[in-house]
């Protein structure tokens, strides 16, 4: 057990990172304890091809099942795997109950997805006592009251606290201090660090950087030259110099983009067939933007081919918009420019960024047909009003009836859980407050 | 002793102060069991699955755990 002084210096923080172990699977196990006896995973609908593993239990993990892999791959690793469809309402409810427990100890809680959160315990120490004891108390309380195990990491910065909670699962408890971080953190592979994905890992590897320690000791100027501002940030992360603060509970950072993506029920090999699918996505994006009172001028598309390659492209448009017809027009134009359907498409996505609040006035354009814009906007608003009163399927565009199974999805209603980024709309400033 | 999770109807009193007090557990055969005494009420996970506010009750001289799980009730039952 480590009894170390956390805030020897006045400015040292005490940050907890708490992670609900294999969250979705564990909530299912909590409801049905017999699921603990069999390899089980929460996965999407195979018949609708949203078939990826969202979370797996301990036995499935032992059998080699990985989060994010397709159901087919998972069955190959573990033929007797039991797949449970996701129950998002339950996950939202129980993860919010877990966060209510955190709120008993601090008002500085920053969620990182549904299952993870940072808690700034610095000032709460005066009220509740030593961080180590409180970390264990939170773990015990969550297990006792909600039947869920969590892993806890404690450190003086958010990055190392997160690494601490990843150290041991389930029910891990790791304290990373200024005295032990070189022993604990530096031997870890560089990919364990936040913002080091497969592409960055490959680039680091090419420079002989394999571990977080090697990244920490690599000259910053070389990293900056290779990765830009991200290089400097990674160096800070690896050296424990992340000074970002934990957001206060309830503070919402402004949204940066609005988007949706969908794996199609069957592959699509031409522009015309994919158009209705993008129409559904554009409608959902436009509707969400209007609800948020924003419009945007950067349209981004992404798609995955049948061979599972991801591609994307974006374009800035002259006039900000939140009208589905205009978003779709740009999407189709971008897709036509950048893809020739050499391989059929499996999944498609789109988003709008460059957001600003919708203004009451609008700069008229000499080049754009303003009457057409008004008409398209009124159609969107009418459809949203009908759907709000009578349900999503009460109205649709005629083109969506051409291939009903392909367009029979509700991206706005079906997807309530949005991934979050570490910066959550804040600016990335290496070695400085976010 | 094997316990089973059984969702049940509950007759309760909603207090003007805001709390609730369960009074009767209603079984599927229509029989109502009076809750003689509530020993404790605290948030707990149940070994039969689920979690919520656990009311440890005395019913006909025996202790039974009754849970308010989000918006419905279940009891740790001796009968499957």
Interface residues (C-beta under 8 A of the other chain):
Chain A: X30 X31 X32 X33 X93 X143 X144 X145 X146 X147 X148
Chain B: X43 X44 X45 X46 X47 X48 X49 X50 X51 X70
